[in-house]
Each structure stands twice: as structure tokens, then as C-alpha cells.
């Protein structure tokens, strides 16, 4: 069990809950602080004008709400903002959102009753995920629309995903013995007003981006291996003179993967040999194409970008992103904009751009393997059948190319795409949830592109019949992936093979370690 409250959640904690279904517990001392914070709000708010408790919301805050309507005000907020559109978010993303919201509320600065955090814990542990839509939040007064759908379920209304089906909330709560929350003071606003949708999505994006980078390093190693590249471009000596952690980490991984390979060549042994001095035209390339030779310089910044995004988004996960802040220790309530999602939005855009570049590298390495005029080593499209009659990987290249093109188009940053709304009360917004969703799409696309590259690399290995010359680590990958994608000579539909290899990548462990 992983306890929430009393300490910061790490990316590893988050991953254990979301992907390995570890149960969530609530730290007792933290729950007690939530209770104290709630009681303080109850007492402090008496005979005071406090935003969102006895006023309207946003530009309607100048209107005082009567004592008789204070609780109805919170219900109205939840119901009116349950207005999302587009597709439903997958259950794994909704669960990530719920963890992020629970972690924020457990900081004890939101003035909620303890039944809110207790119900959230139960819903997470029982895999009851509210139906939340992709479109809605602008990421400034929090992810209002997405979180309103969470609040709608918590008051017993709306629908949830349960046992892979969309079901009425009331029906599922009854079956699981759960009681909806009651509104006591500001529970509606406290659930809505935060960055938890973009943060939860961002955490999942970072976990998947780490896996993606690991596979990109592996595929870059295997591609260099099958074309018998020289070893100095990933040598310690070459890379250490550039003072970037990411570049040197990537070089370390390449050396580790390719250790004991019988295919990678030493420049000293081949090109520095006296026999070459008399040649006017060299058969061997003196230097490989950039997509092979500049892997450390291309993937290094991507490593650093993922590491930076982890630091920022984990900080947001462990922050209070409500407004106003109910501070029982200083005996005051502070109004401001901690719900503004610029930190997450900017990191998601940076991550999206970095992953797009990763997919571009994969596409260029793929193109090199498929173009016999470039590699001078393999038949066109690594076709193991009859040239002209069979097509090899020709059809799959179209999918890779079009998918990378989509990534490039989606790489325009949302962070600078603010549109004022809410009667210009929200006159500059983060679009953080949009940024996180688009980043997720780019990551999904990139897994597909890398899967096509892997299928091509395996065909190239079988064309050379060189599996026994591979390094132990690349040989292990070759053997494992061939179990789900057998060698082919005759043409056959490949869309199911593509899906199988993509799923293998997404579900596997990363080989990249992101140290602090």
C-alpha cells in the first residue's frame, strides 16, 4: 500500500498506483490535519465575505449569495460545469487525475470534510473512474470542466467506468457500499479548482516518455549494429567533452547495450589501417549519416527534457493548487491563482516537442534501412521475398511517415495559445490540459513509429542472418520480439503485428534510469 499525505509522492509511487494497481492508504496524521483545516474554515468563514463560499464564482464574484443558498451554490457549480465534450478519457488517465486531486486535498489547505478524501481513496482502490471528457478545461482556474465531472460522481450523479462498462454512478456506489459526499462548505469548489487533470495526465506522459526513450536508445543501437557502424560516435572520449548529462547518459547506455557486439566496428582497426592509405575512393563510409552518428546529441536533450518535466510535474503533484488557500496554521485565507497551470503546460509542450524529435529520428533511421541506395546493404524495403513481386516493409513506411508528420503538426505549443474567456476574468490561461492531451497523442504516435522501426530491424537481421553476432542485449530483444512478430517473406497484413509490437513497447520496462 502507498500512503498519501505526510510525504511527497514520487513518480515511482504514482506509477505503482496507476499501472500496478497498488492500493492507496491515507496517512492518519494528514487526515487529522484535513479535519482541523475543515473546522478552521467553518469557524473563520462566519460573518466574513469569502470567495466561493458566500459569493458567486469568477466574474460573478461581486454577487453575494444568501445564507440559505450556500450549499446549493456548490451543487450548482458542479452541475453547471459538468459540460465536457469529445471522447471519454481512458480509465488509466482518470485514475491518474484522481490520485493528483487526492494528493492536493491531503495537503490540508482546501477546507474539505474528510469524507471527500476518504471517498476518493475508495474510488481509486475499487477502480471506479468517473466519465470525464477530453475537452473542457482551459487550465487557468484549474481544470474546471474535467474536475467537475469528478465532483459530479462524488455527489452520486453522472456515470462511471466500472468493469470496463459505462454505468450510472448511483448503481455502482450502491453495489460497492459507497456513500456520496455531502456539501458542507466549499467541497464543490475545492474539487474543481486545481491542476489535477493536467498533472495526472502529465505524470502518465512522463512515465511513457521514459519508456519511449529507452526503446529509442535500443533501436538506435540495433540500427547501428546491423549496418556495422563505427564505435567512436558513442565513445566516452567523444561525448565527455560535451558537458550535458543527457548526452553522456545516452552514450553510456549505447556502450552498455552494444558491449560484446561482433558487428560494431572499431575505427582504429578499419579506417586507420595502412591498407586504406593508398585508396582514392573508400568503400567504407568514413562517417555515418547523422541519424546513426548523432544519436547521443539528438537523444541527449530529450533525456534532459524528460528529466526536467519529471521534476516540475512531480512538484506540481505535491503542491496545493486550490484557491483560495485555507491556512489554519496562520489563521487566514489567502486568495490568488495557484490553480493556474502554466508550469505543467510549458513542460508538456517541451516534452511534446522532444518526443516529436525522437519520432523524427526513428523515421530517418527507418528510411535509411529501407532505402537500398543509402545503406548499400539491404534489398529495397528490406524485402526478403521476390523483388517486384513482394513488398517487404514498403507499406509500413507510409504509416510511419504520415504519423511523424502528424506529430510535427501537433508540436505547436499550447502554452502560448491563450484565449481569454469567462467574461475576460480568465484573460490569460495555460491550456495545460490540452497540452497534456496533445503530448499524450504524440507519445502514442511515437510508440507506433518505433514499432515499425523494430519490425524493420528484425527483418534486416534475418536478411543478414547475423543474430548470433549481435550483442547479448540486442540478441535478447531480437528473440523476445520475434515471439510476437515472426519473420515474414510472403506479403500479409501487418496491422495486427504493429499493434502487438507497440503494446510490447508500452508494457515493457524502461532501460533508461533518470537519476536525480
Secondary structure, DSSP 8 states (H G I E B T S, - for coil): -EEESSS---HHHHHHHHHS---EEE-HHHHHHHHHHHHHHHHHTTTS--TTTSB-SGGGTTSB--GGGHHHHHHHHHHHH---EEEE--HHHHHHHHHHHHHHHTTS-S---HHHHHHHHHHHHTT-EE--EEE---SSS-SHHHHHHHHHHHTT-SEEEETTEEEEHHHHHHHHT------SSSHHHHHHSSSHHHHHHHHHHHHHHHHHHHHHHHHHHHHHHHTT-BSGGG-HHHHTTS--HHHHHHHHHHHHHHTT-SSSB-HHHHTTSGGGTT-SS-SS-SS--HHHHTHHHHHHHHHHHHHHHHHHHHHHHTS---SSEEETTTTEEE-S-TT--HHHHHHHHHHHHHHHHHHHHHHHHHHHHH-HHHHSSS-GGG--S-BTTB-TTHHHHHHHHHHHHHHHHHTS-STT----BTTTTB-S---HHHHHHHHHHHHHHHHHHHHHHHHHHHHHHHHHT-GGGS-HHHHHHHHHHHTTS----S----HHHHHHHHHHHHHS--S-----
